[in-house]
Amino acid sequence: MKLILVRHPRPLAAPGICYGSTDLPVAEDELARVVTDLRPLLPAAPMFSSPLQRCALLARRLADHVTFDADLAEMDFGSWENRRWDDISRADVDAWAADLLHYRPGGGENVLAVARRVRRALDAIRARGTGNAIVICHAGTIRLMTALATGQSLEQAALAAAATPHQVPYGAAVPLTLAAVSKQL
């Protein structure tokens, strides 16, 4: 199975803001630019999307039918949401870095819980039995799907995704082949 993972357009958020599960809108001109850039690159395929509006708006512009799945949403950072990263205490950030799998930033989700959700979403997409699919989601979700596709254990994939530098540009399309994925997904 081949997936095309697409990161949402740049949301309307001030630079340096933590906005994982916060449902932020996208500027119309940014949305139009990403649609124009992506449309010629995407094959006719079933589309799945995070329900957060920065993804949902793009998905609805690209496809007539979209399956929305909350398991594709970005990590919930709890009380860190909508705060400037610089305003989050160094001790809290260090505590998260010391236990990436289990620490719950701001009382939200931990990376392992997000990995479980993302694996469920992958299972649901695979169960549809389509040869190809397009997934509109978030940088963290893309890193997790990429790590899960290597066949590592859930814990190893979650750690690998958390340790991967954030380098997925807004509106980028990332191809992913799931042919070699083990039964554990």
TAGILIN-V449218 format. One record per backbone hydrogen bond with DSSP energy under -1.0 kcal/mol. NH is the residue of the N-H (numbers start at 0). CO is the residue of the C=O. Records with the same first field share a line. If there is no record, write none. Layout:
# TAGILIN-V449218
NH: CO  CO
This chain:
# TAGILIN-V449218
1: 130
2: 175
3: 132
4: 173
5: 134
6: 171
7: 136
11: 24
12: 10
16: 13
17: 82
23: 21
30: 26
31: 27
32: 28
33: 29
34: 30
35: 31
36: 32
37: 33
38: 34
40: 37
41: 37
47: 133
48: 66
49: 135
54: 51
55: 51
56: 52
58: 54
59: 55
60: 56
61: 57
62: 58
66: 46
68: 48
71: 68
72: 69
78: 105
79: 76
80: 77
81: 17
82: 79
84: 15
86: 83
87: 84
92: 88
93: 89
94: 90
95: 91
96: 92
97: 93
102: 98
106: 103
107: 104
108: 75
110: 99
111: 100
113: 109
114: 110
115: 111
116: 112
117: 113
118: 114
119: 115
120: 116
121: 117
122: 118
123: 119
124: 120
125: 121
126: 122
128: 125
132: 1
133: 45
134: 3
135: 47
136: 5
141: 137
142: 138
143: 139
144: 140
145: 141
146: 142
147: 143
148: 144
149: 146
150: 147
156: 152
157: 153
158: 154
159: 155
160: 156
161: 157
162: 158
170: 7
171: 168
173: 4
175: 2
177: 0
180: 177
184: 181
